[in-house]
Amino acid sequence: MKLLSLVYFLTFTVYLWLAFFVLFRNPKAKLNRICALLIFTFALWAAGQIFIAGSSTFVEARLSDNIGSLGWCSFPSISLWFALVLTGRKKVLKKWFIYLLIFSIPLVFIYKQWNGDLTSDYLKTPYGWISVWADTFWKYLFYAYYISFVILFLFIILSYRKKTKISYEKKQVIIIFITTLISLITGSITDALLPELGYTIPSFTPFILLIWGGGIVYAITKYKLMTVTVAFASAEIIATMPDTLFLILPDTIIVDINNATCELTEYSKKELIGKPVEVLLSEETPLFKGAELEDFLKKGTIRDYSMNYRTKSGKRIPVSFSGSVIRDNERNVIGIVGIGRDMREMLRMQQRENEVSAEKARIKALEEARTGLEKMVEERTAELKKSYNVLSEKTKILERFQKITVGRELEMIKLKAENNTLLEELGKPKKYKLPESIKEEL
């Protein structure tokens, strides 16, 4: 294998490693897959150069270049797709013509390359075959295509840097921007400008693009791009949680919600994702505003915070909120995860418990009153019995006294009657006047 082919082979191997590294970091993430695809186009470009430099005939060199064109004709479009997904341009990505633009243009240039309208000749040099650009309109159109698409890529991510308020995202974007700009300028000089000036040199762009691919991977490992994001939680876990859950950015924009949140608030995911979290909350909730938000971000956690959700129909639902701040390895705040538990049933249970407790307290008070009344009745009854016994004793004494006094009185009356009788027999007047009732008895 010639030295140049060996260098291209090593470059191809590095690209494959970078592509699989990005893919396996998070294979389910769309952004990771597109990033791996972009790096794979660089690998195809390097693969084509391996065989061009090592070809023994013109035909082999041309066939190898056609294989490599699958990469160098596709990377501008794939890079634009990557930028749109990276910066969250969802509205743009929903338009069908964007995908037509991304996939049709590379196909046109691949066809033109295979037809000999881009590179048409190959020179044999001591270090292998070298492709030569065809002197056609399509060559300049290809220059315009890849330069405009890469510049558009740079513009999109630079605009995103100005828009985002998250420090780690700004750092990620600037790394990708600088490495892309270096690759664009250097690659354009070596593979477009110098050949136009008459210099016949090997294609250096497959080596140069390592700067771009390496910049993306550095952003991944340094700032957790596409692997540790606010939406890092498993979609399956989020979807099946019985409590409401939402993931928001530090500027309180909703990134993701679970099914329980949709069911409770009557909103769909499309209606909430990308909106401020205040859409979900009642007006009097200050947690995600001003000083309270700053205090929450500083403390890092909050537990059992009472607040109200506001549903799409305007109803208020009391919830107990707990949340945690998510930070990256640099301790930068990258988002907030919050869980809200519907408190309506619990509040109803508490109300029922309070009513039951109040009823028990009332029954207890009545029992205590009854017991007190019974005790009072018993005490009063005992007092009355005691009074009755005393009165009965006194009555007996009075009866005995009356019996004695009445008997004595009767004896006196009898004596008086006998005296009157004796005086009457002696012819003297009666001395004592007796009651008529007694007279009859006597």
C-alpha positions as CSV (number, residue, x, y, z in Angstrom):
1,M,0.0,0.0,0.0
2,K,1.3,3.4,-1.0
3,L,2.1,5.9,1.8
4,L,-0.8,8.3,0.8
5,S,-3.3,5.4,0.7
6,L,-2.1,4.4,4.2
7,V,-2.7,7.9,5.5
8,Y,-6.2,7.9,3.9
9,F,-6.9,4.5,5.4
10,L,-5.9,5.8,8.9
11,T,-8.2,8.8,8.4
12,F,-11.0,6.5,7.3
13,T,-10.5,4.4,10.4
14,V,-10.7,7.5,12.7
15,Y,-13.9,8.6,11.0
16,L,-15.5,5.2,11.5
17,W,-14.5,5.3,15.2
18,L,-15.9,8.8,15.6
19,A,-19.2,7.8,13.9
20,F,-19.7,4.8,16.1
21,F,-18.6,6.7,19.2
22,V,-21.3,9.3,18.6
23,L,-23.9,6.7,17.7
24,F,-23.4,4.4,20.7
25,R,-23.5,7.4,23.1
26,N,-27.2,7.6,22.5
27,P,-28.4,5.5,19.5
28,K,-32.1,6.4,20.1
29,A,-31.4,10.2,19.7
30,K,-32.2,11.6,16.2
31,L,-29.4,14.1,16.6
32,N,-26.8,11.4,17.3
33,R,-27.8,9.4,14.3
34,I,-27.6,12.4,12.0
35,C,-24.2,13.4,13.5
36,A,-22.9,9.8,12.9
37,L,-24.2,10.0,9.3
38,L,-22.4,13.3,8.7
39,I,-19.1,11.8,10.0
40,F,-19.8,8.7,7.9
41,T,-19.9,10.9,4.7
42,F,-16.4,12.0,5.7
43,A,-15.4,8.4,6.0
44,L,-16.8,7.6,2.5
45,W,-14.8,10.4,1.1
46,A,-11.6,9.1,2.7
47,A,-12.4,5.6,1.6
48,G,-12.6,6.7,-2.0
49,Q,-9.3,8.5,-1.7
50,I,-7.7,5.2,-0.4
51,F,-8.5,3.4,-3.6
52,I,-7.8,6.4,-5.9
53,A,-4.3,6.8,-4.5
54,G,-3.7,3.0,-4.6
55,S,-5.3,2.3,-8.0
56,S,-3.2,0.7,-10.7
57,T,-5.3,1.9,-13.7
58,F,-7.4,4.9,-14.7
59,V,-10.6,2.9,-14.6
60,E,-9.9,1.8,-11.0
61,A,-9.2,5.4,-10.0
62,R,-12.5,6.6,-11.6
63,L,-14.5,3.9,-9.9
64,S,-13.0,4.7,-6.6
65,D,-13.7,8.4,-7.0
66,N,-17.3,7.6,-7.8
67,I,-17.6,5.6,-4.6
68,G,-16.0,8.5,-2.7
69,S,-18.5,10.9,-4.3
70,L,-21.2,9.3,-2.1
71,G,-19.5,11.1,0.8
72,W,-18.2,14.4,-0.7
73,C,-21.4,15.1,-2.6
74,S,-23.6,14.4,0.5
75,F,-21.8,16.0,3.4
76,P,-23.1,19.7,2.7
77,S,-26.7,18.6,2.8
78,I,-26.3,16.3,5.8
79,S,-24.5,19.1,7.7
80,L,-27.5,21.4,7.0
81,W,-29.8,18.7,8.4
82,F,-27.6,18.3,11.4
83,A,-27.7,22.1,12.1
84,L,-31.5,22.2,11.9
85,V,-31.9,19.3,14.3
86,L,-29.2,20.6,16.6
87,T,-30.8,24.0,16.9
88,G,-34.3,22.7,17.3
89,R,-35.8,24.1,14.1
90,K,-38.9,21.9,14.4
91,K,-41.1,24.1,12.2
92,V,-38.6,24.1,9.4
93,L,-38.1,20.3,9.7
94,K,-41.8,19.7,9.3
95,K,-41.8,21.1,5.8
96,W,-41.5,18.4,3.1
97,F,-39.4,20.5,0.7
98,I,-36.5,20.7,3.2
99,Y,-36.0,16.9,2.9
100,L,-36.4,17.2,-0.9
101,L,-33.6,19.8,-0.8
102,I,-31.4,17.8,1.5
103,F,-31.6,14.5,-0.4
104,S,-32.2,15.5,-4.0
105,I,-29.3,17.8,-4.5
106,P,-26.7,15.3,-3.5
107,L,-28.2,12.7,-5.8
108,V,-28.0,15.2,-8.7
109,F,-24.3,15.8,-8.1
110,I,-23.5,12.1,-7.5
111,Y,-25.2,11.4,-10.9
112,K,-23.1,14.2,-12.5
113,Q,-19.9,12.8,-11.0
114,W,-20.7,9.3,-12.3
115,N,-21.4,10.9,-15.7
116,G,-18.0,12.7,-15.7
117,D,-19.2,16.3,-15.2
118,L,-17.4,17.0,-11.9
119,T,-14.1,15.1,-12.0
120,S,-13.1,13.9,-15.5
121,D,-9.4,13.1,-15.5
122,Y,-6.9,11.4,-13.2
123,L,-3.2,12.0,-13.1
124,K,-0.7,9.3,-12.0
125,T,2.0,10.7,-9.7
126,P,4.7,9.1,-7.5
127,Y,2.3,9.1,-4.6
128,G,-0.7,7.7,-6.5
129,W,-3.5,8.8,-8.8
130,I,-5.0,12.3,-8.3
131,S,-8.4,13.3,-9.5
132,V,-8.7,16.5,-11.7
133,W,-11.8,18.7,-11.8
134,A,-13.7,18.8,-15.1
135,D,-13.9,22.2,-16.8
136,T,-17.7,22.4,-16.7
137,F,-20.5,24.5,-15.3
138,W,-21.4,21.7,-12.9
139,K,-18.0,22.0,-11.2
140,Y,-18.8,25.7,-10.3
141,L,-22.3,24.8,-9.3
142,F,-20.9,22.2,-7.0
143,Y,-18.6,24.8,-5.4
144,A,-21.6,27.1,-4.9
145,Y,-23.6,24.2,-3.4
146,Y,-21.1,23.0,-0.8
147,I,-20.0,26.6,0.2
148,S,-23.5,28.0,0.5
149,F,-24.7,25.0,2.5
150,V,-21.8,25.0,4.9
151,I,-22.2,28.8,5.3
152,L,-25.9,28.3,6.0
153,F,-24.8,25.7,8.6
154,L,-22.6,28.2,10.2
155,F,-25.3,30.9,10.2
156,I,-27.9,28.6,11.8
157,I,-25.7,27.6,14.7
158,L,-24.4,31.1,15.2
159,S,-27.9,32.4,15.4
160,Y,-28.7,29.7,17.9
161,R,-25.8,30.8,20.0
162,K,-27.2,34.3,20.2
163,K,-30.6,33.0,21.0
164,T,-29.9,30.4,23.7
165,K,-29.4,31.6,27.3
166,I,-27.6,28.4,28.4
167,S,-23.9,28.8,28.9
168,Y,-22.9,25.2,28.0
169,E,-24.9,25.4,24.7
170,K,-23.0,28.6,23.8
171,K,-19.7,26.7,24.4
172,Q,-20.8,23.8,22.3
173,V,-21.9,26.0,19.4
174,I,-18.7,28.0,19.3
175,I,-16.6,24.8,19.2
176,I,-18.6,23.5,16.3
177,F,-18.6,26.9,14.6
178,I,-14.8,27.4,14.8
179,T,-13.9,23.9,13.7
180,T,-16.4,24.0,10.8
181,L,-15.1,27.4,9.6
182,I,-11.5,26.2,9.7
183,S,-12.4,23.1,7.7
184,L,-14.4,25.1,5.2
185,I,-11.7,27.7,4.5
186,T,-8.8,25.2,4.5
187,G,-10.5,22.6,2.4
188,S,-11.7,25.1,-0.1
189,I,-8.2,26.4,-0.6
190,T,-6.6,22.9,-1.0
191,D,-9.3,21.2,-3.1
192,A,-10.9,24.1,-5.0
193,L,-8.7,27.3,-5.1
194,L,-5.3,25.7,-5.7
195,P,-6.5,23.4,-8.5
196,E,-8.2,26.4,-10.2
197,L,-4.7,28.1,-10.0
198,G,-3.2,25.1,-11.8
199,Y,-1.7,23.3,-8.8
200,T,-2.1,19.5,-9.0
201,I,-2.1,18.1,-5.5
202,P,-3.8,15.3,-3.6
203,S,-7.1,15.9,-1.9
204,F,-6.3,17.2,1.6
205,T,-10.0,17.8,2.6
206,P,-10.5,14.2,4.1
207,F,-7.7,15.0,6.5
208,I,-8.9,18.6,7.2
209,L,-12.4,17.4,8.0
210,L,-11.0,15.6,11.0
211,I,-10.9,19.1,12.6
212,W,-14.7,19.4,12.1
213,G,-15.5,15.8,13.2
214,G,-13.1,16.1,16.1
215,G,-14.8,19.4,17.2
216,I,-18.2,17.7,17.3
217,V,-16.8,14.8,19.3
218,Y,-14.9,17.1,21.7
219,A,-18.2,19.0,22.3
220,I,-19.8,15.6,23.1
221,T,-17.2,14.5,25.6
222,K,-16.5,17.9,27.1
223,Y,-20.0,19.4,27.4
224,K,-22.2,16.2,27.0
225,L,-23.7,17.3,23.7
226,M,-26.5,15.0,22.7
227,T,-25.9,12.6,25.6
228,V,-26.7,14.5,28.8
229,T,-29.4,16.9,27.9
230,V,-32.4,18.1,29.8
231,A,-34.4,15.3,28.1
232,F,-32.0,12.7,29.3
233,A,-34.7,10.6,31.2
234,S,-35.9,7.4,29.7
235,A,-39.0,8.0,27.6
236,E,-40.6,4.7,28.8
237,I,-40.2,5.7,32.5
238,I,-41.6,9.2,31.9
239,A,-44.5,7.9,29.9
240,T,-45.7,5.4,32.6
241,M,-45.2,7.5,35.7
242,P,-48.6,8.1,37.5
243,D,-47.5,11.6,38.7
244,T,-47.1,14.5,36.3
245,L,-43.5,15.2,35.1
246,F,-42.0,17.9,33.1
247,L,-38.5,18.8,32.0
248,I,-37.7,22.5,31.4
249,L,-34.7,24.6,30.5
250,P,-33.3,27.2,32.9
251,D,-35.3,29.8,31.1
252,T,-38.5,27.7,32.0
253,I,-39.2,26.5,28.5
254,I,-40.8,23.1,28.5
255,V,-38.6,20.4,26.8
256,D,-40.7,17.3,27.6
257,I,-43.7,16.1,29.5
258,N,-45.2,12.7,30.3
259,N,-48.7,11.3,29.5
260,A,-49.9,11.9,33.1
261,T,-49.3,15.7,32.6
262,C,-51.3,15.7,29.4
263,E,-54.2,13.7,31.0
264,L,-54.3,16.0,34.0
265,T,-54.0,19.4,32.3
266,E,-56.0,18.5,29.1
267,Y,-53.1,19.7,26.9
268,S,-51.4,17.7,24.2
269,K,-47.6,17.5,24.1
270,K,-47.5,19.6,20.9
271,E,-49.4,22.4,22.8
272,L,-46.9,22.4,25.7
273,I,-43.4,21.6,24.4
274,G,-41.5,24.7,23.6
275,K,-43.9,26.9,25.7
276,P,-43.1,28.6,29.0
277,V,-43.9,26.4,32.1
278,E,-46.2,29.3,33.3
279,V,-48.8,27.9,30.8
280,L,-49.3,25.0,33.2
281,L,-49.4,27.0,36.4
282,S,-52.0,29.3,38.0
283,E,-51.2,33.0,38.2
284,E,-50.4,33.0,41.9
285,T,-47.5,30.5,41.5
286,P,-44.2,32.4,41.9
287,L,-41.8,29.4,41.9
288,F,-40.6,29.9,38.4
289,K,-40.4,33.7,38.5
290,G,-37.8,36.2,39.7
291,A,-36.2,35.7,43.1
292,E,-37.9,32.4,43.9
293,L,-36.6,30.8,40.6
294,E,-33.1,32.1,41.4
295,D,-33.3,30.7,45.0
296,F,-34.6,27.3,43.6
297,L,-31.7,27.1,41.1
298,K,-29.2,28.0,43.9
299,K,-30.6,25.4,46.3
300,G,-30.9,22.7,43.7
301,T,-34.0,21.0,45.1
302,I,-37.4,21.7,46.4
303,R,-39.8,19.3,48.1
304,D,-43.6,19.3,48.7
305,Y,-44.2,22.8,47.3
306,S,-47.9,23.5,47.2
307,M,-49.2,25.1,44.1
308,N,-52.0,24.8,41.5
309,Y,-52.0,23.6,37.9
310,R,-54.2,25.4,35.4
311,T,-55.9,23.1,32.9
312,K,-56.7,24.0,29.3
313,S,-60.3,24.6,30.4
314,G,-59.3,26.9,33.2
315,K,-59.8,24.6,36.2
316,R,-57.3,24.7,39.1
317,I,-55.8,21.5,40.3
318,P,-53.9,21.5,43.6
319,V,-50.6,19.6,43.4
320,S,-47.6,18.9,45.6
321,F,-44.5,19.8,43.6
322,S,-41.0,18.4,44.0
323,G,-38.1,19.4,41.7
324,S,-34.4,19.1,41.1
325,V,-31.9,21.2,39.1
326,I,-29.9,19.3,36.6
327,R,-26.2,20.2,36.2
328,D,-23.5,19.1,33.8
329,N,-19.9,18.2,34.9
330,E,-19.0,21.9,34.8
331,R,-21.8,22.6,37.4
332,N,-23.7,24.6,34.8
333,V,-27.4,24.5,35.2
334,I,-28.8,22.7,32.1
335,G,-32.4,22.2,33.2
336,I,-35.0,21.4,35.8
337,V,-37.0,18.2,36.3
338,G,-40.2,18.6,38.2
339,I,-42.8,16.1,39.5
340,G,-46.3,17.2,40.5
341,R,-48.7,14.9,42.5
342,D,-52.4,15.5,42.1
343,M,-53.6,16.4,45.7
344,R,-57.4,16.4,45.0
345,E,-58.1,12.9,46.3
346,M,-55.7,13.4,49.3
347,L,-57.4,16.7,50.2
348,R,-60.8,15.0,50.0
349,M,-59.5,12.2,52.3
350,Q,-58.2,14.8,54.7
351,Q,-61.5,16.6,54.6
352,R,-63.3,13.3,55.3
353,E,-60.8,12.6,58.1
354,N,-61.4,16.0,59.6
355,E,-65.2,15.5,59.4
356,V,-64.9,12.1,61.0
357,S,-62.6,13.5,63.7
358,A,-65.0,16.4,64.3
359,E,-67.9,13.9,64.6
360,K,-65.9,11.7,67.0
361,A,-65.1,14.8,69.1
362,R,-68.8,15.7,69.2
363,I,-69.8,12.2,70.2
364,K,-67.0,12.1,72.8
365,A,-68.3,15.5,74.2
366,L,-71.8,14.1,74.3
367,E,-70.6,11.0,76.1
368,E,-68.7,13.1,78.6
369,A,-71.8,15.2,79.1
370,R,-74.0,12.1,79.6
371,T,-71.5,10.6,82.0
372,G,-71.4,13.9,83.9
373,L,-75.2,14.2,84.0
374,E,-75.5,10.6,85.2
375,K,-73.0,11.3,87.9
376,M,-74.8,14.5,88.9
377,V,-78.1,12.6,89.0
378,E,-76.6,9.9,91.1
379,E,-75.2,12.5,93.5
380,R,-78.5,14.3,93.6
381,T,-80.4,11.1,94.2
382,A,-78.0,10.2,97.0
383,E,-78.5,13.6,98.5
384,L,-82.3,13.3,98.2
385,K,-82.2,9.8,99.8
386,K,-80.2,11.2,102.6
387,S,-82.6,14.1,103.0
388,Y,-85.5,11.7,102.8
389,N,-84.0,9.5,105.5
390,V,-83.5,12.6,107.8
391,L,-87.1,13.7,107.1
392,S,-88.5,10.3,107.8
393,E,-86.6,10.2,111.1
394,K,-88.0,13.6,112.0
395,T,-91.4,12.5,110.9
396,K,-91.3,9.5,113.3
397,I,-90.1,11.7,116.1
398,L,-93.0,14.2,115.4
399,E,-95.4,11.3,115.3
400,R,-94.2,10.0,118.6
401,F,-94.3,13.5,120.0
402,Q,-97.8,14.1,118.6
403,K,-99.0,10.8,120.0
404,I,-97.6,11.8,123.4
405,T,-99.0,15.3,123.4
406,V,-102.4,14.3,122.0
407,G,-102.7,11.5,124.6
408,R,-101.8,14.0,127.4
409,E,-104.3,16.5,126.0
410,L,-107.1,13.8,126.0
411,E,-106.2,12.9,129.6
412,M,-106.5,16.5,130.6
413,I,-109.9,16.8,128.8
414,K,-111.1,13.7,130.6
415,L,-110.0,15.1,133.9
416,K,-111.8,18.4,133.2
417,A,-114.9,16.5,132.1
418,E,-114.8,14.5,135.3
419,N,-114.4,17.7,137.4
420,N,-117.4,19.2,135.6
421,T,-119.4,16.1,136.4
422,L,-118.4,16.2,140.1
423,L,-119.2,19.9,140.3
424,E,-122.6,19.2,138.6
425,E,-123.4,16.4,141.1
426,L,-122.5,18.8,144.0
427,G,-124.8,21.3,142.5
428,K,-122.2,23.7,141.6
429,P,-121.7,25.2,138.1
430,K,-119.3,23.6,135.7
431,K,-115.8,25.1,135.8
432,Y,-114.4,23.9,132.5
433,K,-115.7,24.5,129.0
434,L,-115.1,21.5,126.8
435,P,-115.1,21.3,122.9
436,E,-118.3,20.1,121.4
437,S,-116.6,17.3,119.5
438,I,-115.0,16.0,122.7
439,K,-118.3,16.2,124.5
440,E,-119.9,13.8,121.9
441,E,-117.0,11.4,122.2
442,L,-117.2,11.5,126.0
